[in-house]
Amino acid sequence: MIDFKDRRFNREFILICVGWYLAYPLSYRNMKEIMAKLGVQVDDTSIYRCVQKFAPKLEAGFRRSGNKRPVGTSRQTDET
């Protein structure tokens, strides 16, 4: 479990910023502008620090979860 205690921003904001930064090709300044449009005033270095701190922990949690399943079990070929 990731500890979000003593953080200036709440848990949802941190997860949104880190998730958007990792999922889309956005810079920290782009994230700053997006958050300003959503009504949250944040500096791009704060987003940088959140990504550096929480991205490895989120990745480890996803890998550890064990929810991996095979993508496909059948083998069918097209007529070529």
mmCIF file as gemmi writes it, N, C-alpha and C atoms, coordinates in Angstrom:
data_model
loop_
_atom_site.group_PDB
_atom_site.id
_atom_site.type_symbol
_atom_site.label_atom_id
_atom_site.label_alt_id
_atom_site.label_comp_id
_atom_site.label_asym_id
_atom_site.label_entity_id
_atom_site.label_seq_id
_atom_site.pdbx_PDB_ins_code
_atom_site.Cartn_x
_atom_site.Cartn_y
_atom_site.Cartn_z
_atom_site.occupancy
_atom_site.B_iso_or_equiv
_atom_site.pdbx_formal_charge
_atom_site.auth_seq_id
_atom_site.auth_asym_id
_atom_site.pdbx_PDB_model_num
ATOM 1 N N . MET Axp A 1 ? 0.837 -1.174 0 1 0 ? 1 A 1
ATOM 2 C CA . MET Axp A 1 ? 0 0 0 1 0 ? 1 A 1
ATOM 3 C C . MET Axp A 1 ? 0.885 1.242 0 1 0 ? 1 A 1
ATOM 4 N N . ILE Axp A 2 ? 0.522 2.197 -0.799 1 0 ? 2 A 1
ATOM 5 C CA . ILE Axp A 2 ? 1.296 3.424 -0.908 1 0 ? 2 A 1
ATOM 6 C C . ILE Axp A 2 ? 0.832 4.403 0.157 1 0 ? 2 A 1
ATOM 7 N N . ASP Axp A 3 ? 1.785 5.011 0.831 1 0 ? 3 A 1
ATOM 8 C CA . ASP Axp A 3 ? 1.478 5.943 1.904 1 0 ? 3 A 1
ATOM 9 C C . ASP Axp A 3 ? 1.418 7.362 1.336 1 0 ? 3 A 1
ATOM 10 N N . PHE Axp A 4 ? 0.245 7.995 1.433 1 0 ? 4 A 1
ATOM 11 C CA . PHE Axp A 4 ? 0.056 9.351 0.942 1 0 ? 4 A 1
ATOM 12 C C . PHE Axp A 4 ? -0.008 10.359 2.075 1 0 ? 4 A 1
ATOM 13 N N . LYS Axp A 5 ? 0.425 9.975 3.269 1 0 ? 5 A 1
ATOM 14 C CA . LYS Axp A 5 ? 0.393 10.882 4.409 1 0 ? 5 A 1
ATOM 15 C C . LYS Axp A 5 ? 1.393 12.008 4.23 1 0 ? 5 A 1
ATOM 16 N N . ASP Axp A 6 ? 1.073 13.15 4.798 1 0 ? 6 A 1
ATOM 17 C CA . ASP Axp A 6 ? 1.938 14.329 4.786 1 0 ? 6 A 1
ATOM 18 C C . ASP Axp A 6 ? 2.229 14.831 3.377 1 0 ? 6 A 1
ATOM 19 N N . ARG Axp A 7 ? 1.303 14.667 2.48 1 0 ? 7 A 1
ATOM 20 C CA . ARG Axp A 7 ? 1.437 15.197 1.133 1 0 ? 7 A 1
ATOM 21 C C . ARG Axp A 7 ? 0.568 16.441 1.014 1 0 ? 7 A 1
ATOM 22 N N . ARG Axp A 8 ? 1 17.4 0.254 1 0 ? 8 A 1
ATOM 23 C CA . ARG Axp A 8 ? 0.244 18.639 0.097 1 0 ? 8 A 1
ATOM 24 C C . ARG Axp A 8 ? -1.041 18.402 -0.684 1 0 ? 8 A 1
ATOM 25 N N . PHE Axp A 9 ? -0.967 17.551 -1.694 1 0 ? 9 A 1
ATOM 26 C CA . PHE Axp A 9 ? -2.126 17.265 -2.536 1 0 ? 9 A 1
ATOM 27 C C . PHE Axp A 9 ? -2.74 15.936 -2.126 1 0 ? 9 A 1
ATOM 28 N N . ASN Axp A 10 ? -4.016 15.796 -2.392 1 0 ? 10 A 1
ATOM 29 C CA . ASN Axp A 10 ? -4.695 14.57 -1.977 1 0 ? 10 A 1
ATOM 30 C C . ASN Axp A 10 ? -4.36 13.403 -2.906 1 0 ? 10 A 1
ATOM 31 N N . ARG Axp A 11 ? -4.777 12.245 -2.5 1 0 ? 11 A 1
ATOM 32 C CA . ARG Axp A 11 ? -4.437 10.991 -3.171 1 0 ? 11 A 1
ATOM 33 C C . ARG Axp A 11 ? -4.915 10.965 -4.622 1 0 ? 11 A 1
ATOM 34 N N . GLU Axp A 12 ? -6.152 11.427 -4.869 1 0 ? 12 A 1
ATOM 35 C CA . GLU Axp A 12 ? -6.722 11.381 -6.208 1 0 ? 12 A 1
ATOM 36 C C . GLU Axp A 12 ? -5.924 12.245 -7.178 1 0 ? 12 A 1
ATOM 37 N N . PHE Axp A 13 ? -5.536 13.43 -6.718 1 0 ? 13 A 1
ATOM 38 C CA . PHE Axp A 13 ? -4.756 14.314 -7.575 1 0 ? 13 A 1
ATOM 39 C C . PHE Axp A 13 ? -3.425 13.678 -7.951 1 0 ? 13 A 1
ATOM 40 N N . ILE Axp A 14 ? -2.756 13.092 -6.988 1 0 ? 14 A 1
ATOM 41 C CA . ILE Axp A 14 ? -1.451 12.472 -7.254 1 0 ? 14 A 1
ATOM 42 C C . ILE Axp A 14 ? -1.598 11.32 -8.247 1 0 ? 14 A 1
ATOM 43 N N . LEU Axp A 15 ? -2.598 10.486 -8.051 1 0 ? 15 A 1
ATOM 44 C CA . LEU Axp A 15 ? -2.79 9.352 -8.955 1 0 ? 15 A 1
ATOM 45 C C . LEU Axp A 15 ? -3.165 9.806 -10.36 1 0 ? 15 A 1
ATOM 46 N N . ILE Axp A 16 ? -3.965 10.861 -10.473 1 0 ? 16 A 1
ATOM 47 C CA . ILE Axp A 16 ? -4.331 11.389 -11.792 1 0 ? 16 A 1
ATOM 48 C C . ILE Axp A 16 ? -3.092 11.921 -12.499 1 0 ? 16 A 1
ATOM 49 N N . CYS Axp A 17 ? -2.304 12.721 -11.812 1 0 ? 17 A 1
ATOM 50 C CA . CYS Axp A 17 ? -1.104 13.298 -12.437 1 0 ? 17 A 1
ATOM 51 C C . CYS Axp A 17 ? -0.115 12.223 -12.863 1 0 ? 17 A 1
ATOM 52 N N . VAL Axp A 18 ? 0.158 11.309 -11.994 1 0 ? 18 A 1
ATOM 53 C CA . VAL Axp A 18 ? 1.131 10.254 -12.315 1 0 ? 18 A 1
ATOM 54 C C . VAL Axp A 18 ? 0.594 9.376 -13.447 1 0 ? 18 A 1
ATOM 55 N N . GLY Axp A 19 ? -0.673 9.023 -13.381 1 0 ? 19 A 1
ATOM 56 C CA . GLY Axp A 19 ? -1.267 8.178 -14.424 1 0 ? 19 A 1
ATOM 57 C C . GLY Axp A 19 ? -1.279 8.843 -15.779 1 0 ? 19 A 1
ATOM 58 N N . TRP Axp A 20 ? -1.677 10.11 -15.841 1 0 ? 20 A 1
ATOM 59 C CA . TRP Axp A 20 ? -1.691 10.828 -17.118 1 0 ? 20 A 1
ATOM 60 C C . TRP Axp A 20 ? -0.287 11.014 -17.656 1 0 ? 20 A 1
ATOM 61 N N . TYR Axp A 21 ? 0.656 11.312 -16.78 1 0 ? 21 A 1
ATOM 62 C CA . TYR Axp A 21 ? 2.023 11.519 -17.247 1 0 ? 21 A 1
ATOM 63 C C . TYR Axp A 21 ? 2.598 10.229 -17.839 1 0 ? 21 A 1
ATOM 64 N N . LEU Axp A 22 ? 2.313 9.107 -17.21 1 0 ? 22 A 1
ATOM 65 C CA . LEU Axp A 22 ? 2.858 7.845 -17.697 1 0 ? 22 A 1
ATOM 66 C C . LEU Axp A 22 ? 2.106 7.309 -18.911 1 0 ? 22 A 1
ATOM 67 N N . ALA Axp A 23 ? 0.823 7.612 -19.018 1 0 ? 23 A 1
ATOM 68 C CA . ALA Axp A 23 ? 0.018 7.055 -20.101 1 0 ? 23 A 1
ATOM 69 C C . ALA Axp A 23 ? 0.115 7.847 -21.402 1 0 ? 23 A 1
ATOM 70 N N . TYR Axp A 24 ? 0.33 9.146 -21.31 1 0 ? 24 A 1
ATOM 71 C CA . TYR Axp A 24 ? 0.311 9.994 -22.489 1 0 ? 24 A 1
ATOM 72 C C . TYR Axp A 24 ? 1.635 10.756 -22.612 1 0 ? 24 A 1
ATOM 73 N N . PRO Axp A 25 ? 2.001 11.145 -23.824 1 0 ? 25 A 1
ATOM 74 C CA . PRO Axp A 25 ? 3.27 11.875 -24.003 1 0 ? 25 A 1
ATOM 75 C C . PRO Axp A 25 ? 3.133 13.35 -23.621 1 0 ? 25 A 1
ATOM 76 N N . LEU Axp A 26 ? 3.023 13.619 -22.336 1 0 ? 26 A 1
ATOM 77 C CA . LEU Axp A 26 ? 2.861 14.981 -21.824 1 0 ? 26 A 1
ATOM 78 C C . LEU Axp A 26 ? 4.11 15.4 -21.058 1 0 ? 26 A 1
ATOM 79 N N . SER Axp A 27 ? 4.424 16.674 -21.133 1 0 ? 27 A 1
ATOM 80 C CA . SER Axp A 27 ? 5.524 17.194 -20.33 1 0 ? 27 A 1
ATOM 81 C C . SER Axp A 27 ? 4.967 17.651 -18.983 1 0 ? 27 A 1
ATOM 82 N N . TYR Axp A 28 ? 5.85 17.971 -18.072 1 0 ? 28 A 1
ATOM 83 C CA . TYR Axp A 28 ? 5.409 18.432 -16.759 1 0 ? 28 A 1
ATOM 84 C C . TYR Axp A 28 ? 4.7 19.785 -16.872 1 0 ? 28 A 1
ATOM 85 N N . ARG Axp A 29 ? 5.138 20.611 -17.797 1 0 ? 29 A 1
ATOM 86 C CA . ARG Axp A 29 ? 4.461 21.895 -17.994 1 0 ? 29 A 1
ATOM 87 C C . ARG Axp A 29 ? 3.081 21.709 -18.606 1 0 ? 29 A 1
ATOM 88 N N . ASN Axp A 30 ? 2.94 20.732 -19.491 1 0 ? 30 A 1
ATOM 89 C CA . ASN Axp A 30 ? 1.608 20.427 -20.019 1 0 ? 30 A 1
ATOM 90 C C . ASN Axp A 30 ? 0.675 19.971 -18.901 1 0 ? 30 A 1
ATOM 91 N N . MET Axp A 31 ? 1.199 19.151 -18 1 0 ? 31 A 1
ATOM 92 C CA . MET Axp A 31 ? 0.388 18.693 -16.871 1 0 ? 31 A 1
ATOM 93 C C . MET Axp A 31 ? 0.005 19.862 -15.974 1 0 ? 31 A 1
ATOM 94 N N . LYS Axp A 32 ? 0.914 20.807 -15.805 1 0 ? 32 A 1
ATOM 95 C CA . LYS Axp A 32 ? 0.639 21.999 -15.005 1 0 ? 32 A 1
ATOM 96 C C . LYS Axp A 32 ? -0.519 22.787 -15.615 1 0 ? 32 A 1
ATOM 97 N N . GLU Axp A 33 ? -0.517 22.952 -16.937 1 0 ? 33 A 1
ATOM 98 C CA . GLU Axp A 33 ? -1.59 23.68 -17.612 1 0 ? 33 A 1
ATOM 99 C C . GLU Axp A 33 ? -2.919 22.939 -17.525 1 0 ? 33 A 1
ATOM 100 N N . ILE Axp A 34 ? -2.896 21.624 -17.65 1 0 ? 34 A 1
ATOM 101 C CA . ILE Axp A 34 ? -4.119 20.83 -17.546 1 0 ? 34 A 1
ATOM 102 C C . ILE Axp A 34 ? -4.711 20.944 -16.146 1 0 ? 34 A 1
ATOM 103 N N . MET Axp A 35 ? -3.854 20.842 -15.144 1 0 ? 35 A 1
ATOM 104 C CA . MET Axp A 35 ? -4.345 20.946 -13.768 1 0 ? 35 A 1
ATOM 105 C C . MET Axp A 35 ? -4.863 22.35 -13.465 1 0 ? 35 A 1
ATOM 106 N N . ALA Axp A 36 ? -4.265 23.386 -14.08 1 0 ? 36 A 1
ATOM 107 C CA . ALA Axp A 36 ? -4.76 24.755 -13.89 1 0 ? 36 A 1
ATOM 108 C C . ALA Axp A 36 ? -6.158 24.901 -14.468 1 0 ? 36 A 1
ATOM 109 N N . LYS Axp A 37 ? -6.408 24.243 -15.597 1 0 ? 37 A 1
ATOM 110 C CA . LYS Axp A 37 ? -7.749 24.276 -16.186 1 0 ? 37 A 1
ATOM 111 C C . LYS Axp A 37 ? -8.756 23.541 -15.319 1 0 ? 37 A 1
ATOM 112 N N . LEU Axp A 38 ? -8.28 22.557 -14.559 1 0 ? 38 A 1
ATOM 113 C CA . LEU Axp A 38 ? -9.155 21.823 -13.642 1 0 ? 38 A 1
ATOM 114 C C . LEU Axp A 38 ? -9.312 22.534 -12.308 1 0 ? 38 A 1
ATOM 115 N N . GLY Axp A 39 ? -8.597 23.636 -12.121 1 0 ? 39 A 1
ATOM 116 C CA . GLY Axp A 39 ? -8.741 24.428 -10.912 1 0 ? 39 A 1
ATOM 117 C C . GLY Axp A 39 ? -7.74 24.121 -9.82 1 0 ? 39 A 1
ATOM 118 N N . VAL Axp A 40 ? -6.687 23.393 -10.138 1 0 ? 40 A 1
ATOM 119 C CA . VAL Axp A 40 ? -5.654 23.064 -9.156 1 0 ? 40 A 1
ATOM 120 C C . VAL Axp A 40 ? -4.374 23.784 -9.541 1 0 ? 40 A 1
ATOM 121 N N . GLN Axp A 41 ? -3.9 24.664 -8.689 1 0 ? 41 A 1
ATOM 122 C CA . GLN Axp A 41 ? -2.659 25.38 -8.946 1 0 ? 41 A 1
ATOM 123 C C . GLN Axp A 41 ? -1.491 24.558 -8.404 1 0 ? 41 A 1
ATOM 124 N N . VAL Axp A 42 ? -0.655 24.106 -9.297 1 0 ? 42 A 1
ATOM 125 C CA . VAL Axp A 42 ? 0.474 23.267 -8.921 1 0 ? 42 A 1
ATOM 126 C C . VAL Axp A 42 ? 1.669 23.641 -9.79 1 0 ? 42 A 1
ATOM 127 N N . ASP Axp A 43 ? 2.847 23.49 -9.246 1 0 ? 43 A 1
ATOM 128 C CA . ASP Axp A 43 ? 4.069 23.763 -9.984 1 0 ? 43 A 1
ATOM 129 C C . ASP Axp A 43 ? 4.511 22.498 -10.706 1 0 ? 43 A 1
ATOM 130 N N . ASP Axp A 44 ? 5.195 22.665 -11.831 1 0 ? 44 A 1
ATOM 131 C CA . ASP Axp A 44 ? 5.63 21.492 -12.584 1 0 ? 44 A 1
ATOM 132 C C . ASP Axp A 44 ? 6.666 20.671 -11.828 1 0 ? 44 A 1
ATOM 133 N N . THR Axp A 45 ? 7.439 21.282 -10.939 1 0 ? 45 A 1
ATOM 134 C CA . THR Axp A 45 ? 8.389 20.5 -10.15 1 0 ? 45 A 1
ATOM 135 C C . THR Axp A 45 ? 7.671 19.63 -9.117 1 0 ? 45 A 1
ATOM 136 N N . SER Axp A 46 ? 6.506 20.056 -8.65 1 0 ? 46 A 1
ATOM 137 C CA . SER Axp A 46 ? 5.731 19.222 -7.726 1 0 ? 46 A 1
ATOM 138 C C . SER Axp A 46 ? 5.229 17.967 -8.432 1 0 ? 46 A 1
ATOM 139 N N . ILE Axp A 47 ? 4.809 18.129 -9.684 1 0 ? 47 A 1
ATOM 140 C CA . ILE Axp A 47 ? 4.38 16.966 -10.466 1 0 ? 47 A 1
ATOM 141 C C . ILE Axp A 47 ? 5.562 16.048 -10.71 1 0 ? 47 A 1
ATOM 142 N N . TYR Axp A 48 ? 6.724 16.634 -11.008 1 0 ? 48 A 1
ATOM 143 C CA . TYR Axp A 48 ? 7.947 15.847 -11.217 1 0 ? 48 A 1
ATOM 144 C C . TYR Axp A 48 ? 8.266 15.007 -9.975 1 0 ? 48 A 1
ATOM 145 N N . ARG Axp A 49 ? 8.192 15.627 -8.813 1 0 ? 49 A 1
ATOM 146 C CA . ARG Axp A 49 ? 8.493 14.907 -7.571 1 0 ? 49 A 1
ATOM 147 C C . ARG Axp A 49 ? 7.495 13.784 -7.316 1 0 ? 49 A 1
ATOM 148 N N . CYS Axp A 50 ? 6.216 14.036 -7.598 1 0 ? 50 A 1
ATOM 149 C CA . CYS Axp A 50 ? 5.201 12.99 -7.412 1 0 ? 50 A 1
ATOM 150 C C . CYS Axp A 50 ? 5.452 11.815 -8.341 1 0 ? 50 A 1
ATOM 151 N N . VAL Axp A 51 ? 5.792 12.113 -9.598 1 0 ? 51 A 1
ATOM 152 C CA . VAL Axp A 51 ? 6.054 11.037 -10.561 1 0 ? 51 A 1
ATOM 153 C C . VAL Axp A 51 ? 7.28 10.246 -10.131 1 0 ? 51 A 1
ATOM 154 N N . GLN Axp A 52 ? 8.339 10.936 -9.704 1 0 ? 52 A 1
ATOM 155 C CA . GLN Axp A 52 ? 9.556 10.245 -9.288 1 0 ? 52 A 1
ATOM 156 C C . GLN Axp A 52 ? 9.344 9.392 -8.047 1 0 ? 52 A 1
ATOM 157 N N . LYS Axp A 53 ? 8.475 9.823 -7.161 1 0 ? 53 A 1
ATOM 158 C CA . LYS Axp A 53 ? 8.272 9.091 -5.919 1 0 ? 53 A 1
ATOM 159 C C . LYS Axp A 53 ? 7.28 7.948 -6.066 1 0 ? 53 A 1
ATOM 160 N N . PHE Axp A 54 ? 6.171 8.172 -6.785 1 0 ? 54 A 1
ATOM 161 C CA . PHE Axp A 54 ? 5.081 7.206 -6.776 1 0 ? 54 A 1
ATOM 162 C C . PHE Axp A 54 ? 5.029 6.287 -7.995 1 0 ? 54 A 1
ATOM 163 N N . ALA Axp A 55 ? 5.653 6.642 -9.108 1 0 ? 55 A 1
ATOM 164 C CA . ALA Axp A 55 ? 5.613 5.779 -10.294 1 0 ? 55 A 1
ATOM 165 C C . ALA Axp A 55 ? 6.244 4.414 -10.038 1 0 ? 55 A 1
ATOM 166 N N . PRO Axp A 56 ? 7.422 4.316 -9.423 1 0 ? 56 A 1
ATOM 167 C CA . PRO Axp A 56 ? 7.983 2.979 -9.166 1 0 ? 56 A 1
ATOM 168 C C . PRO Axp A 56 ? 7.116 2.15 -8.212 1 0 ? 56 A 1
ATOM 169 N N . LYS Axp A 57 ? 6.506 2.81 -7.237 1 0 ? 57 A 1
ATOM 170 C CA . LYS Axp A 57 ? 5.654 2.086 -6.292 1 0 ? 57 A 1
ATOM 171 C C . LYS Axp A 57 ? 4.39 1.577 -6.969 1 0 ? 57 A 1
ATOM 172 N N . LEU Axp A 58 ? 3.81 2.384 -7.856 1 0 ? 58 A 1
ATOM 173 C CA . LEU Axp A 58 ? 2.627 1.943 -8.584 1 0 ? 58 A 1
ATOM 174 C C . LEU Axp A 58 ? 2.963 0.784 -9.522 1 0 ? 58 A 1
ATOM 175 N N . GLU Axp A 59 ? 4.107 0.877 -10.196 1 0 ? 59 A 1
ATOM 176 C CA . GLU Axp A 59 ? 4.515 -0.2 -11.097 1 0 ? 59 A 1
ATOM 177 C C . GLU Axp A 59 ? 4.742 -1.5 -10.329 1 0 ? 59 A 1
ATOM 178 N N . ALA Axp A 60 ? 5.383 -1.409 -9.186 1 0 ? 60 A 1
ATOM 179 C CA . ALA Axp A 60 ? 5.624 -2.609 -8.373 1 0 ? 60 A 1
ATOM 180 C C . ALA Axp A 60 ? 4.3 -3.2 -7.906 1 0 ? 60 A 1
ATOM 181 N N . GLY Axp A 61 ? 3.349 -2.353 -7.568 1 0 ? 61 A 1
ATOM 182 C CA . GLY Axp A 61 ? 2.046 -2.847 -7.145 1 0 ? 61 A 1
ATOM 183 C C . GLY Axp A 61 ? 1.301 -3.539 -8.267 1 0 ? 61 A 1
ATOM 184 N N . PHE Axp A 62 ? 1.422 -3.021 -9.494 1 0 ? 62 A 1
ATOM 185 C CA . PHE Axp A 62 ? 0.767 -3.654 -10.631 1 0 ? 62 A 1
ATOM 186 C C . PHE Axp A 62 ? 1.411 -4.989 -10.956 1 0 ? 62 A 1
ATOM 187 N N . ARG Axp A 63 ? 2.721 -5.053 -10.867 1 0 ? 63 A 1
ATOM 188 C CA . ARG Axp A 63 ? 3.411 -6.314 -11.17 1 0 ? 63 A 1
ATOM 189 C C . ARG Axp A 63 ? 3.155 -7.37 -10.096 1 0 ? 63 A 1
ATOM 190 N N . ARG Axp A 64 ? 3.013 -6.943 -8.866 1 0 ? 64 A 1
ATOM 191 C CA . ARG Axp A 64 ? 2.827 -7.864 -7.761 1 0 ? 64 A 1
ATOM 192 C C . ARG Axp A 64 ? 1.39 -8.371 -7.649 1 0 ? 64 A 1
ATOM 193 N N . SER Axp A 65 ? 0.447 -7.672 -8.258 1 0 ? 65 A 1
ATOM 194 C CA . SER Axp A 65 ? -0.964 -7.987 -8.051 1 0 ? 65 A 1
ATOM 195 C C . SER Axp A 65 ? -1.338 -9.388 -8.527 1 0 ? 65 A 1
ATOM 196 N N . GLY Axp A 66 ? -0.654 -9.921 -9.511 1 0 ? 66 A 1
ATOM 197 C CA . GLY Axp A 66 ? -0.94 -11.278 -9.953 1 0 ? 66 A 1
ATOM 198 C C . GLY Axp A 66 ? -2.207 -11.399 -10.782 1 0 ? 66 A 1
ATOM 199 N N . ASN Axp A 67 ? -2.695 -10.311 -11.305 1 0 ? 67 A 1
ATOM 200 C CA . ASN Axp A 67 ? -3.905 -10.336 -12.116 1 0 ? 67 A 1
ATOM 201 C C . ASN Axp A 67 ? -3.611 -10.596 -13.58 1 0 ? 67 A 1
ATOM 202 N N . LYS Axp A 68 ? -2.46 -11.123 -13.85 1 0 ? 68 A 1
ATOM 203 C CA . LYS Axp A 68 ? -2.09 -11.385 -15.23 1 0 ? 68 A 1
ATOM 204 C C . LYS Axp A 68 ? -2.787 -12.649 -15.702 1 0 ? 68 A 1
ATOM 205 N N . ARG Axp A 69 ? -3.314 -12.585 -16.884 1 0 ? 69 A 1
ATOM 206 C CA . ARG Axp A 69 ? -3.941 -13.747 -17.488 1 0 ? 69 A 1
ATOM 207 C C . ARG Axp A 69 ? -3.509 -13.8 -18.944 1 0 ? 69 A 1
ATOM 208 N N . PRO Axp A 70 ? -3.58 -14.947 -19.544 1 0 ? 70 A 1
ATOM 209 C CA . PRO Axp A 70 ? -3.154 -15.036 -20.936 1 0 ? 70 A 1
ATOM 210 C C . PRO Axp A 70 ? -4.062 -14.2 -21.84 1 0 ? 70 A 1
ATOM 211 N N . VAL Axp A 71 ? -3.462 -13.623 -22.847 1 0 ? 71 A 1
ATOM 212 C CA . VAL Axp A 71 ? -4.219 -12.774 -23.757 1 0 ? 71 A 1
ATOM 213 C C . VAL Axp A 71 ? -5.135 -13.603 -24.626 1 0 ? 71 A 1
ATOM 214 N N . GLY Axp A 72 ? -4.656 -14.664 -25.167 1 0 ? 72 A 1
ATOM 215 C CA . GLY Axp A 72 ? -5.467 -15.522 -26.025 1 0 ? 72 A 1
ATOM 216 C C . GLY Axp A 72 ? -5.059 -16.968 -25.852 1 0 ? 72 A 1
ATOM 217 N N . THR Axp A 73 ? -6.025 -17.854 -25.85 1 0 ? 73 A 1
ATOM 218 C CA . THR Axp A 73 ? -5.703 -19.26 -25.671 1 0 ? 73 A 1
ATOM 219 C C . THR Axp A 73 ? -5.872 -20.065 -26.948 1 0 ? 73 A 1
ATOM 220 N N . SER Axp A 74 ? -6.596 -19.524 -27.908 1 0 ? 74 A 1
ATOM 221 C CA . SER Axp A 74 ? -6.808 -20.282 -29.139 1 0 ? 74 A 1
ATOM 222 C C . SER Axp A 74 ? -5.848 -19.807 -30.214 1 0 ? 74 A 1
ATOM 223 N N . ARG Axp A 75 ? -5.508 -20.718 -31.096 1 0 ? 75 A 1
ATOM 224 C CA . ARG Axp A 75 ? -4.631 -20.388 -32.214 1 0 ? 75 A 1
ATOM 225 C C . ARG Axp A 75 ? -5.398 -20.621 -33.495 1 0 ? 75 A 1
ATOM 226 N N . GLN Axp A 76 ? -5.801 -19.549 -34.097 1 0 ? 76 A 1
ATOM 227 C CA . GLN Axp A 76 ? -6.504 -19.655 -35.374 1 0 ? 76 A 1
ATOM 228 C C . GLN Axp A 76 ? -5.723 -18.861 -36.403 1 0 ? 76 A 1
ATOM 229 N N . THR Axp A 77 ? -5.626 -19.402 -37.567 1 0 ? 77 A 1
ATOM 230 C CA . THR Axp A 77 ? -4.892 -18.721 -38.626 1 0 ? 77 A 1
ATOM 231 C C . THR Axp A 77 ? -5.847 -18.319 -39.731 1 0 ? 77 A 1
ATOM 232 N N . ASP Axp A 78 ? -5.527 -17.254 -40.385 1 0 ? 78 A 1
ATOM 233 C CA . ASP Axp A 78 ? -6.299 -16.779 -41.532 1 0 ? 78 A 1
ATOM 234 C C . ASP Axp A 78 ? -5.895 -17.542 -42.763 1 0 ? 78 A 1
ATOM 235 N N . GLU Axp A 79 ? -6.772 -17.482 -43.744 1 0 ? 79 A 1
ATOM 236 C CA . GLU Axp A 79 ? -6.413 -18.014 -45.057 1 0 ? 79 A 1
ATOM 237 C C . GLU Axp A 79 ? -5.603 -16.955 -45.766 1 0 ? 79 A 1
ATOM 238 N N . THR Axp A 80 ? -4.39 -17.29 -46.079 1 0 ? 80 A 1
ATOM 239 C CA . THR Axp A 80 ? -3.551 -16.313 -46.763 1 0 ? 80 A 1
ATOM 240 C C . THR Axp A 80 ? -3.093 -16.836 -48.096 1 0 ? 80 A 1
